[in-house]
Amino acid sequence: MNNQILTQIINKLKLYLIFFLFTNYLVGQEEEGLDLTELSFDEIINYEISSVSKYKQKLSSSPAAAYVITNEEIRRSGATSIADSLRGVPGLEVARTNKFNWAISSRGFSNNFANKLLVLIDGRSVYNPIFSGVHWDTQDTLLEDIDRIEVIRGPGATLWGSNAVNGVINITTKDSRETQGLYSSIGVGNERGIFGDIRYGNKLNDNIYYRVYLKYFDEDHGKLASGADARDQWDSLRGGFRVDWYPSQENSFTFQSDVYSNKAEQVLTITMPNPGAPPPPFNFNATLFDDSKQEGIYFLTKFKHQFSDDSDLQIKAYVDQYSREQLNLDIEVTTFDLDMQHNFPLWENHQLIWGMGYRWITDDLGSTSNTIANPENTQLNLYNSFVQDEIEFLDDKLRFIIGAKFEYNDYTDSEFQPNGRVVWTPNKNNTFWGSISRAVRIPSRSEREFTINHGVVANTPGLALRVNGNQDFNSEELLAYELGYRIQPNEKLSFDMTAYYNDYNSLRGGRGIPVPPNFVLNIQNSFNGETYGFEIASNIQLTDRWLLRSNYSFSKSQVHSDTGGSQTLETQQESSTPLQQFFVRSIMDLSDKIELDTTLRYVDSLSGQNVSDYLTLDVHISWEPIDNLEISIVAQNLLDNQHAEFIPGLFNFQRSEVEESIYGKITWRF
């Protein structure tokens, strides 16, 4: 960290101190016993989560590297998107590549289409079957309606299935009973532009509750490293509803739907044939401007029957359809998913959960000269079943969890994904856990059936990099080992530590050979690799109204090939993850009307991408002058004017840098 950055930090902290002293002078000291009204130390460490075992258990005793972002923390972070709200999770890499694209992964192998991280919203998978990964520009909802975001680092395949290799992000929205009345907000900023949302909730009778919402924003252009406009303006309009019906004390039904329409400008470099060739150069790179459009809609329904406090049956079904129209490829995908799970005590010390499911995916792809899909239409069927048993010993101080997922898909046939976990809780203040898990990532359509022209290869006489899919490309495999320890020395302090070692086989790679006018790279399972590291998270209740959350992550990746795979691809995969990350968030109530929250975050460099390390400071200030009215100001990335975070991967989209920004927002709740 150089002296210039240190000077910037000191100057920002001086402003922070002046504001702190000024506001304390205004509000006085009459509220010495004030508790944090919505976000407390006890709530964080004893939060009940369901992503580890698919039934509720306390975060402090869960047998996995789990982290929870509550609704209150999302609000106080000042995040304006789901992607940005994930930035403080230990072991998670979150990087913005331009105004509407993010590279998000857990424990390595980050990319715009990070293919080893499964993301779910209310149990609906938003993992993309065409490119393997998540289109974060279309994953949104009213942030006020998110109940919590559970992040599991490490495999979750036994319960959640293939592609839950390095982690699972499970986003759960609130029950309609919790969103009654009117909520509305409007804001404006130098980068966010004009944005606003409105939601109304009510009930049809004592058993049926509902809500509807509408959301809009308009993001301004980003900046290139030179300071010029990046031409990546982005706007979005989204709306939806949710209905929760409780016909009896034991039964409940949920119906919900969202529809959205996004537009974005983008600059794309594509390969064009040289009309004068031969002789060389055969091809050249052309920079083109594109107005892309993304639209989507889904319908989800869920039924739950509660047999007893520790036994229930759940059935869920959804239909999801989305389309993307852009210069390099037009995509339309429809997914139907049906699954069931049953949780019950088998014997006195056994808690068993089992289930089964079916997913059908169909697509219609419009090929271009730059991206060719063969065939352009296809269908994919996936069948699954799972079982997991949790066994308790020594008055619940020792627990063993054993389970397995069985899957069948049209690409790789059968997949088997077992896991074993152990948890030892000698007393209420200490928890030790360990796990061994196997997980797989099944191939995507692009890896088996696409031909993609990436652009002219450097230091070659006009040869374009052509990546060919491979019908024989198989699943990537992981065997993961984890150890964890949680300790709560007293009522105001807790630590959560995890160490892991991941052993990968059959990773995606390939060997390139010049075949004029192209440099051809055929997709193969040509790489193996290892990642290892550790994560430390802490929570400190400094005073009744001041909470401090911090974490540190270290992650190292090694990729190697025994078959002469591309050394460039090897380097890219090894260098896609920062070696170190550090995060500190201060959550403070200055009074019952004024909140002051600050976030300091450091991310190490990406040497293979020529992306420097960076340090950011965010500040959130909110004031409630009267009941139900909140005025907030958020300043982000205060320690530099702009910085790069990641270089786009699969396609040659122009990268823009993350800029210093500020916005103001007014919120009404009735």
C-alpha positions in Angstrom: 0.0 0.0 0.0 1.7 3.2 -1.1 1.9 6.5 0.7 -0.6 8.2 -1.6 -3.3 5.7 -0.7 -2.5 6.0 3.0 -2.9 9.8 2.7 -6.2 9.3 1.1 -7.4 7.0 3.9 -6.3 9.5 6.5 -8.2 12.3 4.8 -11.3 10.3 4.5 -11.1 9.2 8.2 -10.7 12.8 9.2 -14.0 13.6 7.5 -15.6 10.6 9.1 -14.4 11.8 12.6 -15.7 15.3 12.0 -19.1 14.0 11.0 -19.2 11.6 14.0 -18.4 14.3 16.5 -20.9 16.7 14.9 -23.8 14.2 15.0 -23.0 13.1 18.5 -23.1 16.7 19.6 -26.5 17.1 18.0 -28.1 13.9 19.4 -26.5 14.1 22.8 -26.0 11.1 25.1 -29.6 10.6 26.2 -29.8 7.1 24.7 -27.0 5.2 26.4 -28.9 1.9 26.5 -30.1 2.0 22.9 -29.8 -1.4 21.1 -29.3 -1.8 17.4 -33.0 -1.9 16.4 -32.7 -4.3 13.4 -29.3 -5.8 13.3 -27.8 -7.4 16.4 -24.8 -9.5 17.3 -27.0 -12.3 18.6 -29.2 -12.3 15.4 -26.1 -12.7 13.2 -24.4 -15.7 14.9 -27.7 -17.5 15.8 -29.4 -16.9 12.5 -31.4 -19.9 11.2 -30.3 -21.0 7.8 -31.6 -23.8 5.5 -29.0 -24.0 2.7 -26.7 -26.5 4.5 -29.3 -29.2 5.4 -32.5 -27.9 3.6 -34.1 -27.5 7.0 -33.5 -24.8 9.5 -30.6 -24.9 11.8 -28.5 -22.2 13.6 -25.7 -20.7 11.7 -23.3 -21.1 14.7 -23.7 -24.9 14.6 -23.9 -25.5 10.9 -21.4 -28.1 9.4 -20.3 -25.8 6.5 -18.6 -22.5 5.8 -21.8 -20.5 5.9 -22.4 -16.7 5.9 -25.7 -14.8 6.1 -26.5 -11.4 4.7 -29.6 -10.1 6.4 -32.1 -7.7 4.9 -31.0 -5.0 7.3 -27.3 -5.4 6.3 -28.2 -5.1 2.6 -30.0 -1.8 3.4 -27.2 -0.4 5.5 -24.5 -1.4 3.0 -25.9 1.0 0.4 -25.8 -1.8 -2.2 -28.0 -1.2 -5.2 -27.9 -4.7 -6.7 -27.8 -8.3 -5.5 -24.3 -8.7 -7.0 -22.9 -5.7 -5.0 -24.5 -6.9 -1.8 -22.3 -10.0 -1.9 -19.0 -8.0 -1.7 -18.5 -8.6 2.0 -18.8 -12.4 2.1 -15.5 -14.1 3.1 -14.1 -16.4 0.4 -16.3 -14.8 -2.3 -14.8 -12.9 -5.2 -17.0 -10.2 -6.6 -15.7 -8.0 -9.4 -17.5 -5.7 -11.8 -16.3 -5.8 -15.4 -18.6 -3.0 -16.8 -21.8 -1.4 -15.8 -23.9 -4.5 -16.2 -21.5 -7.5 -15.9 -19.9 -9.0 -12.8 -17.5 -11.9 -12.3 -18.5 -13.7 -9.1 -17.1 -16.9 -7.8 -16.2 -18.7 -4.6 -12.7 -20.0 -3.8 -11.3 -19.5 -7.3 -12.0 -19.9 -11.0 -13.7 -16.5 -11.3 -15.1 -15.3 -14.7 -18.1 -13.5 -16.2 -19.5 -17.1 -16.4 -18.1 -18.5 -13.2 -19.1 -22.1 -13.8 -18.7 -23.6 -10.3 -21.1 -21.5 -8.3 -24.8 -22.3 -8.1 -27.2 -19.4 -7.5 -30.8 -19.8 -6.4 -33.6 -17.3 -5.8 -36.5 -18.7 -3.8 -35.3 -22.2 -4.8 -35.3 -21.3 -8.5 -31.9 -22.0 -10.1 -30.6 -19.1 -12.2 -27.5 -21.0 -13.4 -27.2 -20.6 -17.1 -27.2 -23.9 -19.1 -25.8 -22.3 -22.3 -22.5 -20.9 -20.9 -22.4 -22.3 -17.4 -22.7 -19.4 -14.9 -25.0 -16.6 -14.0 -26.1 -13.5 -16.0 -25.9 -11.1 -13.0 -27.4 -8.3 -15.0 -30.8 -10.0 -15.0 -30.8 -11.4 -11.4 -32.6 -8.7 -9.5 -35.6 -8.0 -7.3 -36.8 -5.4 -4.9 -33.9 -5.5 -2.4 -36.3 -4.4 0.4 -38.1 -7.7 -0.1 -35.1 -10.0 0.3 -35.3 -11.7 3.7 -31.7 -13.1 3.6 -28.9 -14.2 1.4 -27.2 -17.5 2.5 -23.8 -18.1 1.1 -22.2 -21.6 1.4 -18.5 -21.7 0.4 -17.6 -25.2 -0.6 -19.6 -28.0 -2.3 -23.3 -28.2 -1.9 -23.9 -30.9 -4.5 -25.5 -33.6 -2.3 -28.5 -31.4 -1.7 -28.5 -28.9 -4.5 -27.0 -31.0 -7.4 -24.5 -30.6 -10.1 -22.8 -27.2 -10.6 -22.8 -26.5 -6.8 -19.1 -27.2 -6.8 -17.3 -24.2 -5.1 -20.4 -22.8 -3.4 -24.1 -22.1 -3.3 -25.8 -18.6 -3.0 -29.4 -19.0 -1.8 -31.5 -15.9 -2.0 -34.8 -16.0 0.0 -37.4 -13.3 -0.3 -39.9 -12.4 2.4 -43.3 -13.9 3.0 -46.1 -11.6 1.9 -47.3 -11.3 5.5 -44.1 -9.4 6.2 -44.5 -6.9 3.4 -47.9 -5.4 4.1 -48.6 -1.7 3.4 -46.9 0.7 1.0 -43.2 1.0 0.4 -41.6 3.4 -2.1 -38.2 4.9 -2.7 -36.7 7.3 -5.2 -33.1 8.3 -5.7 -30.6 9.9 -8.0 -26.8 9.7 -8.2 -23.9 10.6 -10.4 -23.5 7.0 -11.6 -26.8 5.3 -10.7 -28.8 8.0 -12.4 -32.5 8.1 -11.6 -33.9 5.0 -9.8 -37.0 4.2 -7.9 -39.3 1.4 -6.8 -42.7 0.9 -5.3 -44.4 -2.1 -3.6 -47.8 -2.6 -2.1 -48.9 -5.4 0.1 -52.3 -6.4 1.5 -54.5 -9.3 2.3 -57.6 -10.7 0.6 -58.7 -12.4 3.8 -57.2 -13.7 7.0 -55.5 -16.6 5.0 -54.4 -15.0 1.8 -51.7 -12.3 1.6 -50.1 -10.7 -1.5 -47.7 -8.0 -2.7 -46.9 -6.4 -6.1 -43.9 -4.3 -7.0 -42.3 -2.2 -9.8 -38.7 -1.2 -10.0 -36.7 1.0 -12.5 -33.1 2.3 -12.7 -30.9 3.9 -15.3 -27.1 3.5 -15.0 -24.9 6.0 -16.6 -21.9 5.2 -18.8 -18.8 3.8 -17.2 -15.3 5.1 -17.8 -12.3 3.5 -19.7 -8.9 3.6 -18.1 -8.2 6.7 -20.3 -11.2 8.5 -18.8 -13.3 8.3 -22.0 -16.9 7.1 -21.9 -17.2 3.3 -22.1 -20.6 3.3 -23.9 -22.1 0.8 -21.5 -25.2 2.6 -20.3 -27.8 0.2 -18.8 -31.4 0.6 -17.8 -33.9 -1.9 -16.4 -37.7 -2.1 -15.7 -38.9 -5.0 -13.6 -42.1 -5.9 -11.8 -43.7 -8.9 -10.0 -46.1 -10.3 -7.5 -46.2 -12.9 -4.7 -49.2 -14.5 -3.0 -49.1 -16.6 0.1 -52.1 -18.7 1.1 -52.6 -20.5 4.4 -55.7 -22.7 4.1 -54.9 -24.4 7.4 -52.3 -24.4 10.1 -50.4 -27.3 8.5 -50.6 -26.2 4.8 -49.3 -23.3 2.8 -49.1 -22.3 -0.9 -46.9 -19.7 -2.5 -47.4 -18.2 -6.0 -45.0 -15.7 -7.4 -43.8 -14.2 -10.7 -41.4 -11.6 -12.1 -41.1 -10.0 -15.5 -38.2 -7.7 -16.6 -36.9 -5.9 -19.6 -33.3 -4.6 -19.7 -31.4 -2.6 -22.3 -27.7 -2.1 -22.5 -25.1 -0.5 -24.7 -21.9 -2.4 -25.2 -18.8 -2.4 -27.3 -17.7 -5.7 -28.7 -14.5 -6.7 -30.6 -15.2 -9.5 -33.1 -13.2 -11.3 -35.8 -13.8 -10.2 -39.4 -12.3 -11.9 -42.5 -9.9 -9.8 -44.5 -11.3 -9.5 -48.0 -7.8 -9.2 -49.4 -6.7 -12.6 -47.9 -4.8 -14.6 -48.9 -2.0 -13.7 -48.5 -1.9 -12.9 -44.7 -3.3 -11.2 -42.7 -6.3 -13.5 -43.0 -8.4 -11.8 -40.3 -8.6 -8.6 -38.4 -10.4 -7.4 -35.3 -13.4 -5.0 -35.7 -14.8 -3.0 -32.8 -18.6 -2.7 -33.1 -21.3 -1.0 -31.0 -24.3 -2.9 -30.0 -27.6 -2.3 -28.3 -28.4 -5.5 -26.4 -31.8 -6.4 -24.9 -32.6 -8.9 -22.2 -36.2 -10.0 -21.3 -37.5 -12.6 -19.0 -40.4 -14.0 -17.1 -41.0 -16.8 -14.5 -43.8 -18.4 -12.6 -43.2 -20.3 -9.4 -45.5 -22.2 -7.1 -44.7 -24.0 -3.9 -46.7 -26.2 -1.5 -45.6 -27.0 2.1 -47.3 -29.4 4.5 -46.1 -29.3 8.1 -46.5 -32.7 9.8 -44.8 -31.6 13.0 -42.0 -29.2 14.2 -39.3 -31.4 12.7 -41.2 -33.0 9.8 -42.5 -31.4 6.6 -43.1 -32.1 2.9 -42.4 -29.5 0.2 -43.3 -29.6 -3.5 -42.0 -26.8 -5.9 -42.5 -26.1 -9.6 -41.5 -23.2 -11.8 -41.3 -22.2 -15.5 -38.6 -19.7 -16.4 -38.2 -18.1 -19.9 -35.6 -15.5 -20.9 -34.1 -14.1 -24.1 -31.0 -12.1 -24.9 -30.6 -10.3 -28.2 -27.0 -9.1 -28.8 -24.6 -8.7 -31.7 -22.7 -12.0 -31.1 -25.6 -14.3 -30.3 -29.4 -14.4 -29.8 -30.6 -16.7 -27.1 -34.0 -17.9 -25.9 -34.2 -20.5 -23.1 -37.2 -22.1 -21.4 -36.8 -24.1 -18.2 -39.4 -26.3 -16.4 -38.4 -27.6 -13.0 -40.3 -29.9 -10.6 -38.9 -31.1 -7.3 -40.1 -32.6 -4.0 -38.4 -33.0 -0.6 -39.5 -34.7 2.6 -37.8 -34.1 6.0 -38.7 -36.3 9.0 -37.1 -37.9 12.1 -36.3 -41.6 11.2 -35.5 -42.6 14.8 -34.9 -40.8 18.0 -31.4 -39.6 16.9 -31.8 -39.6 13.1 -33.1 -36.7 11.0 -33.6 -37.8 7.4 -34.2 -35.7 4.4 -34.8 -37.1 0.9 -36.2 -35.9 -2.4 -36.3 -36.1 -6.2 -36.7 -33.8 -9.1 -36.9 -33.3 -12.9 -35.7 -30.4 -15.0 -36.4 -29.8 -18.8 -34.5 -27.1 -20.7 -35.1 -26.1 -24.3 -33.4 -23.4 -26.2 -33.5 -21.5 -29.5 -30.2 -19.9 -30.6 -29.6 -17.5 -33.4 -26.0 -18.0 -34.7 -23.9 -15.3 -36.1 -20.6 -15.3 -38.0 -18.8 -14.9 -34.7 -20.7 -17.5 -32.7 -22.1 -20.6 -34.3 -24.4 -23.1 -32.5 -24.8 -26.5 -34.0 -27.6 -27.5 -33.6 -29.4 -24.2 -33.1 -32.3 -25.9 -31.1 -31.9 -28.6 -28.5 -33.4 -30.0 -25.3 -31.8 -31.2 -22.1 -33.3 -33.5 -19.5 -32.0 -33.8 -15.9 -33.3 -36.3 -13.3 -32.2 -36.4 -9.7 -32.8 -37.9 -6.3 -31.0 -37.4 -3.0 -30.9 -38.6 0.6 -29.1 -37.3 3.6 -29.2 -38.6 7.2 -28.1 -36.5 10.3 -27.2 -38.7 13.3 -26.9 -37.2 16.8 -24.8 -38.6 19.6 -23.8 -37.4 23.1 -26.9 -35.3 23.7 -26.5 -33.5 20.4 -22.9 -32.6 21.0 -21.7 -34.9 18.2 -23.4 -35.1 14.8 -22.6 -37.0 11.7 -24.2 -36.1 8.3 -24.0 -38.6 5.5 -25.7 -38.2 2.1 -25.5 -38.5 -1.7 -27.1 -37.1 -4.8 -27.8 -39.3 -7.8 -28.3 -37.5 -11.2 -28.9 -38.4 -14.8 -28.5 -35.9 -17.7 -28.4 -36.2 -21.5 -24.8 -35.1 -21.7 -22.8 -37.2 -19.3 -25.4 -39.8 -18.1 -25.1 -40.7 -14.4 -23.4 -38.6 -11.8 -22.9 -39.5 -8.1 -22.1 -36.8 -5.6 -21.7 -37.9 -1.9 -20.6 -36.1 1.1 -19.8 -36.8 4.8 -19.7 -34.2 7.5 -19.1 -34.2 11.3 -19.9 -31.5 13.9 -18.6 -31.5 17.5 -20.0 -28.9 19.9 -18.4 -29.6 23.3 -20.1 -26.5 24.7 -22.3 -23.6 23.6 -19.2 -21.4 22.8 -17.2 -23.8 20.6 -18.0 -25.7 17.4 -15.6 -27.9 15.4 -16.6 -29.3 12.0 -15.1 -31.1 9.0 -16.3 -32.5 5.7 -15.3 -34.5 2.6 -17.4 -33.9 -0.5 -17.5 -34.8 -4.2 -19.2 -32.5 -6.7 -19.3 -32.2 -10.5 -20.0 -29.5 -13.0 -21.8 -30.9 -16.1 -20.9 -29.4 -19.5 -22.7 -26.5 -21.0 -24.2 -26.2 -24.5 -21.4 -23.9 -25.6 -18.6 -26.3 -24.5 -20.1 -29.2 -26.5 -21.9 -27.6 -29.5 -20.5 -24.0 -30.1 -17.8 -22.6 -32.3 -16.7 -19.2 -31.1 -14.3 -16.8 -32.8 -12.6 -14.8 -30.1 -10.5 -12.4 -32.1 -7.1 -12.2 -33.7 -4.4 -13.8 -31.6 -1.5 -11.5 -30.6 1.8 -12.0 -32.4 0.2 -14.1 -35.2 -0.1 -13.1 -38.8 -3.9 -12.5 -38.8 -4.9 -15.8 -37.3 -8.2 -15.7 -35.4 -8.6 -17.7 -32.2 -11.4 -20.2 -33.0 -12.7 -22.3 -30.0 -14.5 -25.5 -31.0 -16.9 -27.3 -28.8 -16.4 -31.0 -28.1 -19.3 -33.5 -27.9 -17.0 -35.7 -25.8 -16.4 -33.0 -23.2 -17.2 -34.5 -19.8 -18.0 -33.2 -16.3 -15.4 -31.5 -14.2 -14.9 -33.2 -10.9 -14.0 -32.0 -7.4 -13.0 -33.7 -4.2 -13.1 -31.2 -1.4 -11.7 -31.3 2.2 -12.8 -28.7 4.8 -12.1 -28.0 8.4 -13.9 -25.3 10.5 -13.9 -23.8 13.9 -16.3 -21.3 15.5 -15.7 -19.7 18.9 -17.7 -17.2 20.9 -15.4 -16.2 23.8 -18.1 -13.9 25.3 -21.4 -12.4 24.5 -19.9 -9.6 22.3 -17.3 -11.4 20.3 -17.2 -14.4 17.8 -14.8 -15.9 15.3 -15.5 -18.2 12.4 -12.5 -19.9 10.8 -12.3 -22.3 7.8 -9.5 -24.0 5.9 -10.0 -26.0 2.7 -8.2 -28.0 0.0 -9.9 -28.7 -3.3 -8.6 -31.3 -5.7 -10.0 -30.9 -9.3 -9.9 -33.3 -12.2 -11.0 -33.1 -15.8 -11.0 -29.3 -15.8 -11.9 -27.4 -19.0 -8.9 -26.7 -21.2 -7.6 -27.4 -24.7 -4.6 -27.3 -27.0 -4.3 -24.7 -29.7 -2.8 -25.3 -33.1 -2.5 -23.0 -36.1 -4.8 -23.9 -38.9 -4.8 -20.8 -41.2 -6.9 -18.7 -41.3 -7.5 -19.7 -37.6 -5.7 -20.6 -34.5 -7.9 -23.5 -33.4 -8.5 -24.5 -29.8 -10.5 -27.6 -29.2 -12.3 -27.9 -25.9 -11.0 -30.8 -23.8 -10.9 -32.1 -20.2 -7.2 -31.4 -20.3 -6.5 -29.7 -16.9 -6.2 -30.8 -13.3 -5.7 -28.4 -10.4 -5.8 -27.6 -6.7 -7.0 -24.7 -4.7 -6.3 -24.2 -1.0 -6.8 -21.4 1.5 -8.5 -20.2 4.6 -11.1 -17.6 5.7 -11.5 -15.9 9.0 -14.6 -13.9 9.9 -15.4 -12.0 13.2 -18.2 -10.1 14.8 -17.6 -7.6 17.6 -20.3 -5.7 19.4 -18.2 -2.7 20.5 -21.1 -1.0 22.3 -24.9 -1.5 22.4 -25.2 0.6 19.3 -22.0 -0.2 17.4 -21.3 -3.5 15.6 -18.2 -4.4 13.7 -18.0 -7.2 11.1 -14.7 -8.2 9.4 -13.2 -11.0 7.5 -10.0 -12.0 5.7 -9.6 -14.5 2.9 -6.6 -16.2 1.4 -6.9 -18.4 -1.7 -4.3 -20.0 -4.0 -5.0 -21.8 -7.2 -2.7 -24.2 -9.2 -3.7 -25.5 -12.6 -1.6 -27.9 -14.7 -1.9 -30.2 -17.7 -0.4 -33.6 -18.4 -1.5 -33.4 -22.1 0.1 -30.2 -23.3 -2.9 -28.0 -22.8 -2.8 -24.3 -23.5 -0.4 -22.5 -21.1 -2.4 -19.3 -21.6 -5.6 -20.9 -20.4 -3.6 -22.4 -17.5 -2.3 -18.9 -16.4 -5.8 -17.3 -16.8 -7.4 -19.8 -14.5 -4.7 -19.6 -11.9 -4.7 -15.7 -11.9 -8.5 -15.2 -11.9 -8.7 -15.0 -8.1 -7.1 -12.4 -5.8 -4.6 -14.0 -3.4 -5.9 -12.0 -0.4 -9.1 -10.0 0.5 -9.9 -8.0 3.6 -13.2 -6.5 4.6 -14.4 -4.4 7.6 -17.9 -3.0 8.0 -18.8 -0.7 10.9 -22.6 -0.6 11.6 -23.4 2.2 14.0 -26.6 3.8 15.4 -25.7 7.4 16.4 -29.3 7.8 17.7 -32.7 6.2 17.2 -33.0 8.5 14.1 -29.5 8.5 12.6 -27.4 5.7 11.2 -23.7 5.8 10.1 -22.2 2.8 8.4 -18.8 2.5 6.7 -17.2 -0.3 4.8 -13.4 -0.7 4.1 -12.5 -3.3 1.5 -9.1 -4.4 0.1 -8.7 -6.8 -2.9 -5.4 -8.1 -4.1 -4.1 -7.8 -7.7 -4.8 -10.2 -10.6 -1.4 -10.5 -12.1 -2.4 -12.5 -15.1 -5.0 -9.9 -16.0 -2.9 -6.9 -15.3 -5.4 -5.7 -12.7 -3.9 -3.9 -9.8 -4.9 -4.3 -6.2 -7.3 -1.7 -4.8 -8.8 -0.3 -1.6 -12.3 1.1 -1.4 -14.3 3.0 1.3 -18.1 3.2 1.3 -20.2 5.4 3.6 -23.9 5.1 4.3 -25.7 7.8 6.3 -29.4 7.7 6.9 -31.8 10.0 8.9 -35.4 9.3 9.9 -36.8 12.8 10.5 -40.3 11.4 11.1 -41.7 7.9 11.4 -41.8 5.9 8.1 -39.6 8.5 6.2 -35.9 7.8 5.7 -33.4 10.0 3.9 -30.1 8.4 3.0 -26.8 9.4 1.3 -24.4 6.7 0.1 -20.9 7.4 -1.2 -19.0 4.5 -2.7 -15.4 3.8 -3.9 -14.1 6.9 -2.2 -10.4 6.2 -2.2 -9.8 6.7 -6.0 -11.6 8.2 -8.9 -11.8 4.8 -10.7 -10.2 1.4 -10.7 -10.3 -1.8 -12.7 -11.6 -5.0 -11.1 -11.7 -7.7 -13.8 -11.2 -8.4 -17.5 -14.2 -10.0 -19.3 -13.5 -13.5 -20.4 -15.6 -15.5 -22.9 -16.4 -12.7 -25.3 -14.3 -9.6 -26.1 -16.6 -7.0 -24.4 -15.0 -3.7 -23.6 -14.1 -3.4 -19.9 -15.0 -0.2 -18.0 -13.7 0.7 -14.6 -15.5 1.2 -11.3 -15.9 4.9 -10.4 -16.3 6.9 -7.3 -20.0 7.5 -6.9 -22.6 9.1 -4.6 -26.3 8.9 -4.5 -29.2 10.1 -2.4 -32.5 8.3 -1.7 -35.8 9.0 0.0 -37.8 6.1 1.3 -41.4 5.9 2.6 -42.9 3.0 4.5 -46.6 3.0 5.5 
